[in-house]
């Protein structure tokens, strides 16, 4: 096998994403993806600086008061003693509502997994963070679309018009869902398939897995899927089953400029070879460490084990890809 030239990329920022499309496979419950929201994060002291870095990501509303996202989406702006602002688009249909959540050392709203450090020489299996959303301490803005342009309206006007916009109501009310735990999971094939949604200006788009090659790699504590096609702008977003169970979070991809990539079984026989491999989609599952972190903050979550009909053990040797990934620097 030729040596691969590899890059690891986080998926922050914004890039075009495929529209929702009909594909063969399990029927997709698109309503389940309304829990996914757009977020923007910046240092609070840079709010009025037009040159300040703003990190655009996705987050999943796993509880009415909690959003789950990738740690690398909030680390630069919110880690240490830095005060930061997280702006969440709660709904965007005929009406739009956004909330600003303010994090500081005296009023913590952003919780980053304590073992996460960006730039480490490997992908991170703990790339998760939680955002505490308390309506009473958040700042809200309200808008209505007029001739294709968003215009500010008062809170009173927003709630007066809200009953006439069921789509806005559905987006505001969407929260919860069930998490699939990968704790204690060995090398496994994930059976239900995956769907990766993205919310852009209130509209949900998604990519559905083009193949059944979705594996959990025990040594990486990561899920991988070759040739999936996810690009920038989706960091922190959810990876779901077609029926809406949350399997993990979008973290990074590994891009192969040229050459082939193979998976090997325990005897060293190539069981899957990708010619001119394009990319591996890697996403953080809810392993023992991340699941404990999440449930410590949100104990009422519904959780089901991946071994309960979602994954089956495989005797594949992933040493080659483990070496490649652990040998590539990750630049957030």
Secondary structure by P-SEA (a helix, b strand, c coil): ccccbbbbbbbccccccccccccccccccccccccbbbbbbcccccccccccbbbbbbbbcccccbbbbbcccccccccccbbbbbbbccccccbbbbbbbbbccccccccccccccccccccccccbbbbbbbcccbbbbbbbbcccbbbbbcaaaaaaaccccaaaaaaaabbbbbbbbcccccccccccbbbbbbbccccccccccccccbbbbccccbbbbccccccccccccccccccccccccccbbbbbccccccccccccccccccccccbbbbbbcccaaaaaaaaaacccbbbbbcccccbbbbbccaaaaaaaaaaccccc
